[in-house]
């Protein structure tokens, strides 16, 4: 999958989750599809199934892609936890972010959410993280990371920290505090 490949937005739901975080205060979310669904519709039922499957499938590896339903009612989802997050915390994050996504983008057929830990500590070091979804080849990941890095001056110039979520959910994140769990799994 190329990072510049356009994907049809109709009937798609993409969910990206980073780290344990406080889902009540997501780093980023967007509701991108003008179409809505109703709670008791086939799409709504498929969305509930998708969230349940992601909460089981994602935590062991930290990544998952799921599709449920058919045709007009098909729902696609993608979830990614940072590599230093335990399976337990990843599951909690996926469940919390799924709930929060329903609140932030109620009945919208397309949405993205990124959650994360937001603690500011005084430090003179700069901590960084770059991550691609596992469905990208090494070449496409590198291409997407370079593209995301090139956007830092436009969004984050002069700021103490920042995050760029690029095409194909490639992420570049830097802060003055540790943004990964140094204790491992």
Legacy VTK file of the C-alpha trace (Angstrom):
# vtk DataFile Version 3.0
C-alpha trace
ASCII
DATASET POLYDATA
POINTS 185 float
0.000 0.000 0.000
1.475 3.319 -1.011
1.250 6.196 1.433
-0.252 8.425 -1.214
-2.832 5.871 -2.315
-6.287 7.333 -1.959
-8.871 5.177 -0.280
-12.608 5.570 -0.768
-14.017 7.165 2.350
-17.561 5.991 1.842
-18.580 3.260 4.254
-15.169 3.142 5.899
-14.269 3.617 9.504
-10.615 3.873 10.396
-9.601 3.862 14.016
-6.036 4.369 15.145
-5.119 4.051 18.776
-1.801 4.998 20.344
-0.730 3.952 23.810
-2.830 3.613 26.895
-3.701 7.252 27.266
-6.783 8.887 28.560
-9.418 8.269 25.919
-11.474 11.073 27.427
-8.817 13.454 26.126
-7.718 12.172 22.693
-4.728 13.749 20.998
-6.557 13.877 17.700
-9.855 12.886 16.157
-11.693 13.610 12.948
-15.149 12.688 11.693
-14.632 12.619 7.935
-17.661 11.103 6.245
-20.802 13.212 5.733
-22.970 10.075 5.792
-24.567 8.920 9.023
-26.067 5.656 10.258
-28.660 4.782 12.908
-27.907 2.789 16.045
-30.180 -0.140 15.138
-29.100 -0.330 11.484
-27.014 -3.116 9.957
-24.095 -0.657 9.772
-24.459 0.089 13.510
-24.486 -3.633 14.323
-21.416 -4.198 12.117
-19.638 -1.305 13.820
-20.281 -2.867 17.249
-18.947 -6.181 15.963
-15.885 -4.454 14.520
-15.048 -2.751 17.835
-15.458 -6.052 19.709
-13.235 -7.951 17.257
-10.554 -5.222 17.317
-10.485 -5.315 21.134
-9.664 -9.043 20.974
-7.506 -9.182 17.823
-5.251 -6.151 18.390
-3.778 -6.554 21.919
-1.581 -9.657 21.339
0.355 -8.071 18.458
-0.531 -4.398 18.857
-2.004 -4.167 15.346
-5.102 -5.333 13.533
-7.259 -4.724 10.484
-10.866 -5.914 10.525
-13.814 -5.767 8.098
-17.393 -6.718 8.917
-20.570 -6.649 6.853
-21.130 -6.368 3.130
-21.749 -3.737 0.480
-23.346 -0.547 1.805
-23.142 -1.738 5.420
-19.492 -2.838 5.341
-17.305 -1.392 8.097
-13.494 -1.454 7.998
-11.294 -0.719 10.984
-7.627 -0.493 11.813
-6.105 -0.265 15.280
-2.493 0.236 16.298
-0.949 0.354 19.763
2.558 1.626 20.334
5.152 -1.138 20.426
6.076 -0.548 24.082
2.499 -0.984 25.359
1.485 -4.201 27.145
-1.381 -6.319 25.787
-3.535 -5.404 28.783
-3.035 -1.663 28.309
-3.521 -2.007 24.544
-6.881 -3.744 25.067
-7.960 -1.032 27.519
-6.977 1.637 25.017
-8.830 -0.020 22.123
-11.995 -0.404 24.229
-11.785 3.157 25.612
-11.012 4.694 22.220
-13.907 2.778 20.608
-16.242 4.219 23.222
-14.817 7.717 22.815
-15.045 7.521 19.028
-18.768 6.797 19.310
-19.164 9.907 21.479
-17.037 12.248 19.376
-18.370 11.125 15.982
-21.855 9.916 16.898
-23.434 8.015 14.017
-20.821 9.225 11.523
-19.684 6.592 8.994
-16.045 7.679 8.988
-13.741 8.576 11.858
-10.175 8.510 13.152
-9.003 8.828 16.751
-5.538 8.924 18.291
-5.163 8.704 22.046
-2.050 9.140 24.126
-0.514 9.929 27.443
-0.114 13.631 28.009
2.165 14.307 30.966
4.556 17.219 30.780
7.769 16.886 32.733
10.588 19.407 32.781
13.441 18.038 30.696
16.060 19.188 28.252
16.029 15.991 26.215
13.922 15.490 23.137
12.108 12.168 22.881
10.852 10.872 19.568
8.796 8.107 18.045
8.169 7.182 14.418
5.777 4.384 13.545
4.069 2.836 10.527
1.205 0.377 10.416
2.427 -3.153 9.794
0.628 -3.518 6.483
3.121 -1.149 4.792
6.264 -2.448 3.108
9.616 -1.095 4.355
9.830 1.104 1.261
6.318 2.546 1.708
6.893 3.056 5.435
10.106 4.998 4.803
8.373 7.072 2.120
5.461 7.883 4.437
7.769 8.726 7.352
9.751 11.168 5.214
6.469 12.741 4.092
5.246 13.046 7.717
8.589 14.485 8.878
8.450 17.076 6.102
5.153 18.346 7.576
6.617 19.066 11.040
7.710 22.648 10.221
4.160 23.533 9.104
2.406 22.143 12.166
4.905 22.191 14.965
7.625 24.766 14.251
8.798 26.426 17.447
6.651 24.192 19.663
7.970 22.063 22.513
6.392 18.930 21.085
4.271 17.751 18.236
2.733 14.905 16.308
2.060 14.370 12.631
-0.320 11.595 11.622
0.411 11.111 7.960
-1.070 9.094 5.148
-1.672 5.428 5.930
-1.554 6.413 9.631
2.207 6.841 9.670
3.070 8.743 12.838
5.966 10.987 13.842
5.814 12.245 17.438
8.303 14.212 19.544
8.090 15.665 23.053
10.228 16.936 25.919
9.056 14.038 28.083
9.348 10.264 27.556
6.636 9.066 25.184
7.396 5.358 25.321
7.390 2.939 28.205
11.053 2.157 28.896
10.208 -0.928 30.929
9.085 -2.935 27.900
6.145 -5.290 28.021
LINES 1 186
185 0 1 2 3 4 5 6 7 8 9 10 11 12 13 14 15 16 17 18 19 20 21 22 23 24 25 26 27 28 29 30 31 32 33 34 35 36 37 38 39 40 41 42 43 44 45 46 47 48 49 50 51 52 53 54 55 56 57 58 59 60 61 62 63 64 65 66 67 68 69 70 71 72 73 74 75 76 77 78 79 80 81 82 83 84 85 86 87 88 89 90 91 92 93 94 95 96 97 98 99 100 101 102 103 104 105 106 107 108 109 110 111 112 113 114 115 116 117 118 119 120 121 122 123 124 125 126 127 128 129 130 131 132 133 134 135 136 137 138 139 140 141 142 143 144 145 146 147 148 149 150 151 152 153 154 155 156 157 158 159 160 161 162 163 164 165 166 167 168 169 170 171 172 173 174 175 176 177 178 179 180 181 182 183 184
